[in-house]
Amino acid sequence: MTFEEIKKIYVQGLLDTGAFVIKPINEQPFILRSGALSYMYLDLCRVASSPNAYNAFIDGIAYLLRNEYGKKDFILCNVDSKISAQMTGSLAYKLKKSQIIFKSKELTSAEKGTNKQLNGDLNWSLPVAILDDVMTGGDGTAKNVADLVKNTFKNVLDIQVFVGFIREPKPSTYETHYLVTRNELIDIVWDKLSERQKEAVDKERKGL
């Protein structure tokens, strides 16, 4: 199956499961994790309700990873998001790769264990792929985890980010690869949107 075929199944899964939501302009916009307002929201957890969509999501990220690293070995690492840990685990199983498991400070504190946010061999020098489900664009959650990996694993020199959906591709500290952008999804669903939804999209594109 080609990348475009995988991507098509993934995008259709986003739509079929109701993962991509656009509010009409007469409703209050969503408040994103960053604190920004948006009439659009993507909940990739919903993709897990569709085996075909989830498989396409994982296969799409696997394609991006293979395209970047080729036959070189690399290590996977999750971020603190709704589904990043699951997608990282799925890819580690599928590709037979080691993982750096990231845990938030809140989780390590609640566990009362070693209080380590990252696990793994401190001597690792392989490239590290940070996996995220949704990204605004530019530096954000993934950048914070990448910085922590960089400071913890001193021999790791290559850290990149791989994400399913990105709102707006922007320059960032770490090179970022993605499956689909916000504007790509909008173009696909545009003819099915109500006039109020289209007004909301136009307003957001101009800046809320």
MIDOSE-1310 file (N, C-alpha, C; in nm, 2 decimals, decimal comma, always signed):
residues 208
mtfe	+0,08/-0,12/+0,00/+0,00/+0,00/+0,00/+0,09/+0,13/+0,00; +0,05/+0,22/-0,08/+0,13/+0,34/-0,09/+0,10/+0,44/+0,02; +0,19/+0,54/+0,04/+0,17/+0,63/+0,15/+0,04/+0,71/+0,13; +0,01/+0,75/+0,01/-0,12/+0,82/-0,02/-0,24/+0,74/+0,01
eikk	-0,23/+0,61/-0,02/-0,34/+0,52/+0,01/-0,36/+0,51/+0,17; -0,25/+0,49/+0,24/-0,26/+0,49/+0,38/-0,32/+0,62/+0,44; -0,27/+0,73/+0,39/-0,31/+0,86/+0,43/-0,46/+0,88/+0,41; -0,51/+0,83/+0,30/-0,65/+0,84/+0,26/-0,74/+0,77/+0,36
iyvq	-0,70/+0,65/+0,40/-0,77/+0,57/+0,50/-0,77/+0,64/+0,63; -0,65/+0,69/+0,67/-0,64/+0,76/+0,80/-0,73/+0,88/+0,80; -0,73/+0,96/+0,70/-0,82/+1,08/+0,69/-0,96/+1,04/+0,70; -1,00/+0,94/+0,62/-1,14/+0,89/+0,62/-1,18/+0,85/+0,76
glld	-1,08/+0,78/+0,83/-1,11/+0,74/+0,97/-1,13/+0,86/+1,06; -1,06/+0,97/+1,04/-1,08/+1,09/+1,12/-1,22/+1,14/+1,10; -1,27/+1,14/+0,98/-1,41/+1,19/+0,95/-1,51/+1,09/+1,00; -1,50/+0,96/+0,97/-1,60/+0,86/+1,01/-1,62/+0,85/+1,16
tgaf	-1,51/+0,87/+1,23/-1,52/+0,85/+1,38/-1,56/+0,98/+1,45; -1,57/+1,09/+1,37/-1,60/+1,22/+1,43/-1,49/+1,28/+1,51; -1,37/+1,24/+1,47/-1,25/+1,29/+1,54/-1,22/+1,44/+1,51; -1,26/+1,48/+1,39/-1,24/+1,62/+1,35/-1,37/+1,70/+1,36
vikp	-1,37/+1,80/+1,45/-1,49/+1,87/+1,47/-1,47/+2,02/+1,44; -1,56/+2,08/+1,37/-1,56/+2,22/+1,34/-1,69/+2,29/+1,40; -1,67/+2,38/+1,49/-1,79/+2,45/+1,55/-1,83/+2,56/+1,46; -1,97/+2,59/+1,46/-2,01/+2,71/+1,38/-1,98/+2,83/+1,45
ineq	-1,98/+2,94/+1,38/-1,93/+3,07/+1,44/-2,01/+3,12/+1,55; -2,14/+3,08/+1,56/-2,22/+3,12/+1,67/-2,20/+3,05/+1,80; -2,11/+2,95/+1,80/-2,08/+2,88/+1,93/-1,94/+2,92/+1,98; -1,92/+2,90/+2,11/-1,79/+2,93/+2,17/-1,69/+2,84/+2,12
pfil	-1,57/+2,89/+2,08/-1,46/+2,80/+2,03/-1,41/+2,71/+2,14; -1,34/+2,61/+2,10/-1,27/+2,52/+2,19/-1,15/+2,60/+2,26; -1,11/+2,56/+2,38/-0,99/+2,61/+2,44/-0,89/+2,49/+2,43; -0,78/+2,51/+2,36/-0,68/+2,41/+2,33/-0,59/+2,40/+2,45
rsga	-0,51/+2,29/+2,46/-0,42/+2,27/+2,57/-0,32/+2,38/+2,58; -0,29/+2,45/+2,47/-0,20/+2,56/+2,48/-0,26/+2,69/+2,54; -0,39/+2,68/+2,55/-0,47/+2,80/+2,59/-0,53/+2,88/+2,48; -0,48/+2,85/+2,36/-0,54/+2,92/+2,24/-0,68/+2,88/+2,21
lsym	-0,76/+2,96/+2,14/-0,89/+2,93/+2,11/-0,90/+2,88/+1,96; -0,99/+2,79/+1,94/-1,00/+2,74/+1,80/-1,14/+2,68/+1,78; -1,20/+2,71/+1,66/-1,33/+2,65/+1,63/-1,31/+2,50/+1,58; -1,19/+2,46/+1,57/-1,16/+2,33/+1,52/-1,09/+2,24/+1,63
yldl	-1,12/+2,12/+1,64/-1,06/+2,03/+1,74/-1,05/+1,89/+1,68; -0,93/+1,83/+1,70/-0,91/+1,69/+1,66/-0,88/+1,60/+1,78; -0,97/+1,50/+1,80/-0,95/+1,41/+1,91/-0,91/+1,27/+1,85; -0,78/+1,25/+1,84/-0,73/+1,12/+1,78/-0,76/+1,00/+1,86
crva	-0,81/+1,02/+1,99/-0,85/+0,90/+2,06/-0,97/+0,83/+1,99; -1,05/+0,91/+1,92/-1,16/+0,85/+1,86/-1,12/+0,75/+1,74; -1,00/+0,78/+1,69/-0,95/+0,69/+1,58/-0,93/+0,55/+1,63; -0,90/+0,54/+1,76/-0,88/+0,40/+1,82/-1,01/+0,32/+1,82
sspn	-1,13/+0,38/+1,80/-1,25/+0,31/+1,79/-1,27/+0,24/+1,66; -1,18/+0,27/+1,56/-1,19/+0,21/+1,43/-1,06/+0,14/+1,40; -1,05/+0,01/+1,40/-0,93/-0,07/+1,37/-0,86/-0,02/+1,24; -0,94/-0,01/+1,14/-0,88/+0,03/+1,01/-0,82/+0,17/+1,02
ayna	-0,89/+0,26/+1,08/-0,83/+0,40/+1,09/-0,71/+0,40/+1,18; -0,71/+0,33/+1,29/-0,60/+0,33/+1,38/-0,48/+0,26/+1,31; -0,50/+0,15/+1,24/-0,39/+0,08/+1,17/-0,33/+0,18/+1,06; -0,42/+0,25/+0,99/-0,37/+0,35/+0,89/-0,29/+0,46/+0,96
fidg	-0,33/+0,50/+1,07/-0,26/+0,60/+1,15/-0,12/+0,55/+1,19; -0,11/+0,43/+1,24/+0,02/+0,37/+1,28/+0,10/+0,34/+1,16; +0,04/+0,29/+1,05/+0,12/+0,26/+0,93/+0,17/+0,39/+0,87; +0,10/+0,50/+0,88/+0,14/+0,63/+0,82/+0,26/+0,68/+0,90
iayl	+0,26/+0,67/+1,03/+0,37/+0,72/+1,11/+0,49/+0,63/+1,08; +0,47/+0,50/+1,07/+0,58/+0,40/+1,04/+0,64/+0,44/+0,90; +0,56/+0,48/+0,81/+0,61/+0,52/+0,68/+0,71/+0,64/+0,69; +0,66/+0,74/+0,77/+0,74/+0,86/+0,79/+0,88/+0,82/+0,86
lrne	+0,87/+0,73/+0,95/+0,99/+0,69/+1,03/+1,09/+0,62/+0,93; +1,03/+0,52/+0,85/+1,12/+0,45/+0,76/+1,18/+0,54/+0,65; +1,10/+0,64/+0,61/+1,14/+0,73/+0,51/+1,26/+0,82/+0,56; +1,25/+0,85/+0,69/+1,36/+0,94/+0,74/+1,48/+0,86/+0,78
ygkk	+1,46/+0,74/+0,84/+1,58/+0,67/+0,90/+1,63/+0,55/+0,81; +1,55/+0,51/+0,71/+1,59/+0,40/+0,63/+1,62/+0,28/+0,71; +1,73/+0,22/+0,69/+1,77/+0,10/+0,76/+1,85/+0,13/+0,89; +1,86/+0,26/+0,92/+1,93/+0,29/+1,05/+1,84/+0,26/+1,17
dfil	+1,90/+0,22/+1,28/+1,82/+0,19/+1,40/+1,79/+0,33/+1,47; +1,68/+0,33/+1,55/+1,64/+0,45/+1,62/+1,56/+0,41/+1,74; +1,53/+0,50/+1,82/+1,46/+0,48/+1,95/+1,33/+0,57/+1,95; +1,22/+0,51/+2,00/+1,10/+0,59/+2,01/+1,07/+0,65/+2,14
cnvd	+1,00/+0,76/+2,15/+0,97/+0,82/+2,28/+0,84/+0,89/+2,27; +0,75/+0,87/+2,37/+0,62/+0,93/+2,37/+0,63/+1,07/+2,44; +0,51/+1,14/+2,43/+0,50/+1,27/+2,50/+0,37/+1,25/+2,59; +0,34/+1,36/+2,66/+0,23/+1,35/+2,76/+0,11/+1,40/+2,68
skis	+0,04/+1,31/+2,61/-0,08/+1,34/+2,54/-0,18/+1,23/+2,55; -0,30/+1,24/+2,50/-0,40/+1,14/+2,52/-0,37/+1,01/+2,46; -0,30/+1,01/+2,35/-0,28/+0,88/+2,28/-0,13/+0,85/+2,24; -0,04/+0,94/+2,27/+0,10/+0,93/+2,23/+0,16/+0,80/+2,28
aqmt	+0,13/+0,76/+2,41/+0,19/+0,64/+2,47/+0,14/+0,52/+2,39; +0,01/+0,52/+2,36/-0,04/+0,40/+2,28/+0,02/+0,39/+2,15; +0,03/+0,50/+2,07/+0,09/+0,50/+1,94/+0,24/+0,46/+1,94; +0,31/+0,50/+2,05/+0,45/+0,47/+2,06/+0,46/+0,32/+2,09
gsla	+0,38/+0,27/+2,18/+0,38/+0,12/+2,20/+0,35/+0,04/+2,08; +0,25/+0,08/+2,01/+0,21/+0,01/+1,88/+0,33/+0,01/+1,78; +0,39/+0,12/+1,77/+0,50/+0,13/+1,67/+0,63/+0,05/+1,72; +0,65/+0,06/+1,85/+0,76/-0,02/+1,91/+0,74/-0,17/+1,88
yklk	+0,62/-0,22/+1,89/+0,59/-0,36/+1,87/+0,60/-0,39/+1,72; +0,54/-0,30/+1,64/+0,54/-0,32/+1,49/+0,68/-0,32/+1,43; +0,76/-0,22/+1,48/+0,90/-0,20/+1,42/+1,01/-0,26/+1,50; +0,97/-0,32/+1,61/+1,07/-0,39/+1,70/+1,18/-0,28/+1,74
ksqi	+1,13/-0,17/+1,80/+1,22/-0,07/+1,84/+1,22/-0,05/+2,00; +1,33/+0,00/+2,05/+1,34/+0,03/+2,19/+1,26/+0,16/+2,22; +1,22/+0,18/+2,34/+1,14/+0,30/+2,38/+1,21/+0,37/+2,50; +1,20/+0,50/+2,49/+1,22/+0,59/+2,61/+1,08/+0,62/+2,65
ifks	+1,04/+0,58/+2,77/+0,90/+0,61/+2,82/+0,90/+0,74/+2,90; +0,83/+0,84/+2,85/+0,82/+0,96/+2,93/+0,70/+0,96/+3,02; +0,72/+1,02/+3,14/+0,61/+1,03/+3,23/+0,61/+1,18/+3,28; +0,49/+1,23/+3,30/+0,48/+1,37/+3,35/+0,52/+1,37/+3,49
kelt	+0,55/+1,49/+3,54/+0,59/+1,51/+3,68/+0,47/+1,47/+3,77; +0,35/+1,50/+3,73/+0,23/+1,46/+3,81/+0,22/+1,31/+3,82; +0,25/+1,23/+3,72/+0,24/+1,09/+3,72/+0,35/+1,03/+3,81; +0,47/+1,08/+3,79/+0,58/+1,02/+3,87/+0,56/+1,05/+4,02
saek	+0,51/+1,17/+4,05/+0,48/+1,20/+4,19/+0,37/+1,11/+4,25; +0,27/+1,08/+4,17/+0,16/+1,00/+4,22/+0,20/+0,86/+4,24; +0,30/+0,81/+4,16/+0,34/+0,67/+4,17/+0,43/+0,64/+4,29; +0,49/+0,74/+4,34/+0,57/+0,73/+4,46/+0,69/+0,63/+4,44
gtnk	+0,73/+0,62/+4,31/+0,84/+0,53/+4,28/+0,98/+0,59/+4,27; +1,04/+0,57/+4,16/+1,18/+0,63/+4,14/+1,18/+0,77/+4,10; +1,06/+0,83/+4,07/+1,04/+0,97/+4,03/+1,12/+1,01/+3,91; +1,15/+0,91/+3,82/+1,22/+0,94/+3,70/+1,12/+0,97/+3,59
qlng	+1,14/+1,07/+3,51/+1,05/+1,10/+3,40/+1,08/+1,03/+3,28; +1,21/+0,98/+3,26/+1,25/+0,91/+3,15/+1,32/+0,78/+3,19; +1,30/+0,67/+3,11/+1,37/+0,55/+3,14/+1,45/+0,52/+3,02; +1,56/+0,43/+3,03/+1,64/+0,39/+2,92/+1,79/+0,39/+2,96
dlnw	+1,87/+0,34/+2,86/+2,01/+0,33/+2,88/+2,07/+0,47/+2,86; +2,14/+0,53/+2,96/+2,20/+0,66/+2,95/+2,31/+0,66/+2,85; +2,36/+0,55/+2,81/+2,46/+0,54/+2,71/+2,41/+0,54/+2,56; +2,28/+0,54/+2,54/+2,22/+0,53/+2,41/+2,27/+0,65/+2,33
slpv	+2,30/+0,62/+2,20/+2,35/+0,73/+2,11/+2,27/+0,73/+1,98; +2,17/+0,64/+1,97/+2,09/+0,63/+1,85/+2,00/+0,75/+1,83; +1,95/+0,78/+1,71/+1,85/+0,88/+1,69/+1,73/+0,86/+1,77; +1,66/+0,96/+1,82/+1,53/+0,94/+1,89/+1,42/+1,01/+1,82
aild	+1,31/+0,94/+1,80/+1,19/+0,99/+1,73/+1,08/+1,02/+1,84; +1,05/+1,14/+1,86/+0,94/+1,18/+1,95/+0,81/+1,17/+1,88; +0,71/+1,09/+1,94/+0,59/+1,07/+1,87/+0,47/+1,15/+1,94; +0,40/+1,22/+1,86/+0,28/+1,30/+1,91/+0,17/+1,28/+1,82
dvmt	+0,05/+1,29/+1,87/-0,07/+1,27/+1,79/-0,12/+1,40/+1,72; -0,12/+1,51/+1,80/-0,17/+1,64/+1,74/-0,07/+1,75/+1,78; -0,04/+1,84/+1,69/+0,05/+1,94/+1,72/+0,00/+2,07/+1,66; +0,02/+2,18/+1,73/-0,02/+2,32/+1,68/+0,07/+2,36/+1,57
ggdg	+0,20/+2,34/+1,59/+0,30/+2,39/+1,49/+0,40/+2,47/+1,57; +0,52/+2,46/+1,53/+0,63/+2,53/+1,61/+0,66/+2,45/+1,73; +0,72/+2,52/+1,83/+0,76/+2,45/+1,95/+0,64/+2,43/+2,05; +0,63/+2,32/+2,12/+0,52/+2,29/+2,21/+0,56/+2,17/+2,30
takn	+0,46/+2,09/+2,33/+0,48/+1,97/+2,41/+0,59/+1,88/+2,37; +0,60/+1,85/+2,24/+0,70/+1,76/+2,19/+0,84/+1,82/+2,21; +0,85/+1,96/+2,20/+0,98/+2,02/+2,22/+1,03/+2,01/+2,36; +0,94/+2,02/+2,45/+0,97/+2,01/+2,60/+1,03/+1,87/+2,63
vadl	+0,97/+1,76/+2,57/+1,01/+1,63/+2,59/+1,15/+1,61/+2,52; +1,16/+1,66/+2,40/+1,28/+1,65/+2,33/+1,40/+1,71/+2,40; +1,37/+1,83/+2,46/+1,48/+1,89/+2,54/+1,52/+1,81/+2,66; +1,42/+1,74/+2,72/+1,45/+1,65/+2,84/+1,53/+1,53/+2,79
vknt	+1,50/+1,48/+2,68/+1,57/+1,36/+2,62/+1,72/+1,41/+2,60; +1,73/+1,52/+2,53/+1,86/+1,58/+2,50/+1,95/+1,60/+2,62; +1,89/+1,65/+2,73/+1,97/+1,67/+2,85/+1,99/+1,55/+2,94; +1,91/+1,44/+2,91/+1,93/+1,32/+2,99/+2,02/+1,22/+2,92
fknv	+2,00/+1,21/+2,79/+2,08/+1,11/+2,71/+2,19/+1,19/+2,64; +2,30/+1,22/+2,70/+2,40/+1,31/+2,65/+2,46/+1,27/+2,51; +2,45/+1,14/+2,48/+2,51/+1,09/+2,36/+2,41/+1,09/+2,24; +2,29/+1,13/+2,27/+2,19/+1,14/+2,16/+2,20/+1,27/+2,09
ldiq	+2,23/+1,27/+1,96/+2,26/+1,39/+1,88/+2,15/+1,42/+1,79; +2,06/+1,32/+1,75/+1,96/+1,34/+1,65/+1,82/+1,31/+1,71; +1,74/+1,42/+1,73/+1,61/+1,41/+1,78/+1,51/+1,48/+1,69; +1,41/+1,40/+1,65/+1,31/+1,46/+1,55/+1,17/+1,42/+1,60
vfvg	+1,07/+1,49/+1,55/+0,93/+1,48/+1,59/+0,85/+1,43/+1,48; +0,76/+1,33/+1,51/+0,67/+1,27/+1,41/+0,53/+1,28/+1,47; +0,44/+1,34/+1,39/+0,30/+1,37/+1,44/+0,20/+1,33/+1,34; +0,08/+1,29/+1,39/-0,03/+1,26/+1,29/-0,09/+1,38/+1,23
fire	-0,13/+1,48/+1,31/-0,20/+1,60/+1,26/-0,13/+1,72/+1,31; -0,10/+1,82/+1,22/-0,04/+1,95/+1,26/-0,13/+2,06/+1,21; -0,16/+2,15/+1,30/-0,25/+2,26/+1,26/-0,19/+2,35/+1,16; -0,07/+2,39/+1,18/+0,00/+2,48/+1,09/+0,15/+2,46/+1,09
pkps	+0,21/+2,40/+0,99/+0,35/+2,38/+0,99/+0,43/+2,51/+1,01; +0,51/+2,51/+1,11/+0,60/+2,63/+1,14/+0,74/+2,58/+1,17; +0,84/+2,67/+1,15/+0,97/+2,63/+1,20/+0,97/+2,60/+1,34; +1,05/+2,50/+1,38/+1,06/+2,45/+1,52/+1,20/+2,41/+1,55
tyet	+1,23/+2,40/+1,68/+1,37/+2,36/+1,72/+1,41/+2,22/+1,67; +1,31/+2,13/+1,67/+1,34/+1,99/+1,62/+1,26/+1,97/+1,49; +1,33/+1,91/+1,39/+1,27/+1,88/+1,26/+1,14/+1,80/+1,29; +1,03/+1,84/+1,22/+0,90/+1,78/+1,24/+0,85/+1,72/+1,11
hylv	+0,79/+1,59/+1,12/+0,73/+1,52/+1,01/+0,58/+1,50/+1,05; +0,49/+1,50/+0,95/+0,35/+1,49/+0,99/+0,27/+1,42/+0,87; +0,16/+1,37/+0,91/+0,07/+1,30/+0,81/-0,02/+1,40/+0,74; -0,09/+1,49/+0,81/-0,19/+1,57/+0,75/-0,19/+1,71/+0,82
trne	-0,23/+1,81/+0,75/-0,24/+1,94/+0,81/-0,39/+1,98/+0,82; -0,41/+2,09/+0,90/-0,54/+2,14/+0,92/-0,60/+2,18/+0,79; -0,53/+2,25/+0,71/-0,58/+2,30/+0,58/-0,62/+2,19/+0,48; -0,54/+2,08/+0,49/-0,57/+1,96/+0,41/-0,71/+1,91/+0,44
lidi	-0,73/+1,89/+0,58/-0,86/+1,84/+0,62/-0,98/+1,93/+0,59; -0,95/+2,06/+0,61/-1,06/+2,16/+0,57/-1,10/+2,15/+0,43; -1,00/+2,14/+0,34/-1,03/+2,13/+0,20/-1,11/+2,01/+0,16; -1,08/+1,90/+0,24/-1,16/+1,78/+0,21/-1,30/+1,79/+0,25
vwdk	-1,33/+1,86/+0,36/-1,47/+1,86/+0,42/-1,54/+1,99/+0,38; -1,48/+2,08/+0,31/-1,53/+2,21/+0,29/-1,67/+2,21/+0,24; -1,70/+2,13/+0,13/-1,83/+2,13/+0,07/-1,94/+2,08/+0,16; -1,90/+2,01/+0,27/-2,00/+1,95/+0,36/-2,03/+2,04/+0,48
lser	-1,95/+2,15/+0,49/-1,97/+2,24/+0,60/-2,09/+2,33/+0,59; -2,15/+2,37/+0,70/-2,26/+2,47/+0,69/-2,19/+2,61/+0,67; -2,28/+2,71/+0,64/-2,22/+2,84/+0,62/-2,16/+2,90/+0,75; -2,22/+2,86/+0,86/-2,17/+2,91/+0,99/-2,03/+2,85/+1,02
qkea	-2,02/+2,72/+0,98/-1,89/+2,66/+1,00/-1,78/+2,72/+0,91; -1,82/+2,75/+0,79/-1,73/+2,81/+0,70/-1,69/+2,95/+0,75; -1,78/+3,02/+0,81/-1,75/+3,15/+0,86/-1,65/+3,14/+0,98; -1,67/+3,03/+1,06/-1,57/+3,01/+1,17/-1,43/+2,98/+1,12
vdke	-1,43/+2,90/+1,01/-1,30/+2,86/+0,95/-1,23/+2,99/+0,90; -1,30/+3,07/+0,83/-1,25/+3,19/+0,77/-1,20/+3,29/+0,88; -1,28/+3,30/+0,98/-1,24/+3,38/+1,09/-1,11/+3,33/+1,16; -1,10/+3,20/+1,18/-0,98/+3,15/+1,24/-0,86/+3,16/+1,15
rkgl	-0,87/+3,15/+1,02/-0,76/+3,16/+0,93/-0,71/+3,30/+0,93; -0,79/+3,40/+0,96/-0,75/+3,54/+0,97/-0,70/+3,57/+1,11; -0,72/+3,48/+1,21/-0,67/+3,51/+1,34/-0,79/+3,54/+1,43; -0,81/+3,46/+1,53/-0,93/+3,48/+1,62/-0,90/+3,61/+1,70
